[in-house]
Amino acid sequence: MLQKKLILASKSPRRKQLLEMAGIPFEIKTKEVEENYPEDMPVMDVAPYLAQKKARACQDFIQDDEIILAADSVVIQGDNIYGKPTDAADARRIISELSGKMHWVITGVCLLSAEKETVFAGKAKVYFEEISEAEIAYYVEKYKPFDKAGAYAIQEWIGLCKINRIEGTYSNIMGLPMEMVYKELVAF
């Protein structure tokens, strides 16, 4: 299927799991990248920008027979971007602000080889039920969602019990729009 070896430039256990579930062989190589972006950048462009930034940071160790896959997910409500929470209080604040409302999950992806680069993004709308303070406290204490954009994971309690609808794909919300990734890898 793939002519080149895939390098996942991410430490995300969810992205690793999604590629494994799809049967796509890969290895992991990462570099630390500061996840900052221009303040005037439109919020819908942030995730693809960060994915490209992460891929290009790994460019120096790419071999001719390899493709780097880097990704970044952001949660957006209105003009607010919700990244990873800084601590438990921040996680509770974020979930409280998302409670009872619709938000976007945008996952930007960059595929990069020695000759070519492709950047794209999966988009999904997520509709939360109202979440009580007690439920938020329970979720943050039990699941510790500190490494997750928007302070939640769709595959955990909050996703199972408090999301009443999604428009888009489950895998995109989990961290990688697999139908797009597969199609782009085949075309690459």
PyMOL commands that set and color helices and strands:
alter all, ss='L'
color gray80, all
select helices_A, chain A and resi 13-21+43-57+59-61+88-98+133-143+149-151+157-162+170-174+178-187
alter helices_A, ss='H'
color red, helices_A
select strands_A, chain A and resi 5-8+27-28+66-77+80-82+102-112+117-128+163-167
alter strands_A, ss='S'
color yellow, strands_A
deselect
rebuild
show_as cartoon
